[in-house]
Amino acid sequence: LVGVWLGMELNLYGFLVIMNPDGHYIPEPCVKYFVVQSTGSILMLGGFVLLMQQFVAGGLMMSVVGTVLKSGISPLHSWVPSTIKNSSWLASGLMLTWQKVAPLILLSMIMPLSGMWMVIGLMAMIGAVGGLNQNSVRIMSAYSSFVHTSWMLLGLTWSTVVFMSYFLVYSMSVGLFFYGCSLMNKLSMMSQLSGAASGMGLMMLMGMPPFLGFLAKVLVFLMSSSAIIVLCIMGSVISLKY
């Protein structure tokens, strides 16, 4: 467990450099991200120490809270949209994809299944409703990621292979969409390329057939035997609006 914590700390310091490579960006998202991740790390480390001292219930609770905060999932999710809003396209894309892998896998190991069901349902509903009145592409992407995270967590409760398959499709979708957005207004000759990339990424994010996003959702749907899948589907349908 301490090795997992150490790996996340090293990842944090490397990611802060990516968030602000030249020192020209607004420092607010870097500071906010650092404070949130550091708080999560302190809670995780405190929980691990309690577990070593045989305080199992308290240690597990602290570890779960710290991991939930670091991964930015409900109910400790409010820092994600504001941090994404002021970050660069590259940092935003990595924050919504790569940065979630380690905390989510750790969470599936230490959180009871009943707690996972509650988190999945909350993520699906908050992600669906939260993005409806937004006018920022980055903030809408953050709320959309909450819905996709509920699908990923649902897949993770049954199989790591299903989780990784969904994660790869989601990462590809976000990468295409953000790449297209980053090219917008740079060169008029690039407008067709940026439009095509954004459109392809959006269709995959929406989960429209016959794109890969739809196949990933079908894979999770076929694997899952829990009624919570209904909330995930409702979340995806509502999020189609934005």
Disulfide bonds with the S-S distance in Angstrom:
none
